[in-house]
C-alpha cells in the first residue's frame, strides 16, 4: 500500500501532475468528440454530393435516350 501512496504523491508534486493529467485527458476527449462530429458532417456532405451527382448523371442519360 505504501508504494501506491508514494506513486500517487508523485514525490510531492502530485498537486501539479494530476491536474495536468486530467487536463490532458479532457483535451483529448474534447478533440475526439469534435473530430467525430466533423467526420460525420463531411460524410453527410459527401453522401449528398454523390446522390446529386448520380441524379444528374441519370437525368443526362435519360435526356440523351429521348433524342
C-alpha positions as CSV (number, residue, x, y, z in Angstrom):
1,X,0.0,0.0,0.0
2,X,2.9,2.3,0.7
3,X,4.1,2.0,-2.9
4,X,0.7,3.1,-4.2
5,X,0.7,6.1,-1.9
6,X,4.2,7.1,-2.9
7,X,3.2,6.8,-6.6
8,X,0.0,8.9,-6.1
9,X,2.0,11.5,-4.2
10,X,4.4,11.8,-7.1
11,X,7.3,12.9,-4.9
12,X,5.4,15.8,-3.6
13,X,4.4,17.1,-7.0
14,X,1.0,15.5,-7.2
15,X,-0.8,18.8,-6.9
16,X,0.8,19.7,-10.3
17,X,1.0,16.3,-12.0
18,X,-2.6,15.0,-11.5
19,X,-4.3,18.2,-12.7
20,X,-2.0,18.2,-15.8
21,X,-3.1,14.5,-16.5
22,X,-6.7,15.4,-16.0
23,X,-6.5,18.5,-18.3
24,X,-4.7,16.4,-21.0
25,X,-7.4,13.7,-20.8
26,X,-10.1,16.3,-21.1
27,X,-8.5,17.9,-24.1
28,X,-8.1,14.5,-25.8
29,X,-11.8,13.6,-25.2
30,X,-13.0,17.0,-26.5
31,X,-10.7,16.7,-29.5
32,X,-12.1,13.2,-30.2
33,X,-15.7,14.4,-29.9
34,X,-15.1,17.4,-32.2
35,X,-13.3,15.2,-34.8
36,X,-16.1,12.6,-34.8
37,X,-18.7,15.3,-35.2
38,X,-16.7,16.9,-38.1
39,X,-16.2,13.5,-39.8
40,X,-19.9,12.7,-39.6
41,X,-20.7,16.1,-41.2
42,X,-18.2,15.5,-44.0
43,X,-19.7,12.0,-44.6
44,X,-23.2,13.5,-44.9
45,X,-21.9,16.2,-47.3
46,X,-20.2,13.5,-49.4
47,X,-23.3,11.4,-49.5
48,X,-25.4,14.3,-50.6
49,X,-22.9,15.2,-53.2
50,X,-22.7,11.7,-54.5
51,X,-26.6,11.4,-54.7
52,X,-26.7,14.8,-56.5
53,X,-24.0,13.7,-59.0
54,X,-25.8,10.3,-59.6
55,X,-29.1,12.1,-60.1
56,X,-27.5,14.5,-62.6
57,X,-25.9,11.6,-64.5
58,X,-29.2,9.7,-64.6
59,X,-31.0,12.9,-65.8
60,X,-28.4,13.4,-68.6
61,X,-28.6,9.7,-69.7
62,X,-32.4,9.9,-69.8
63,X,-32.4,13.0,-72.0
64,X,-29.9,11.5,-74.4
65,X,-32.1,8.4,-74.9
66,X,-35.1,10.6,-75.8
67,X,-33.3,12.4,-78.6
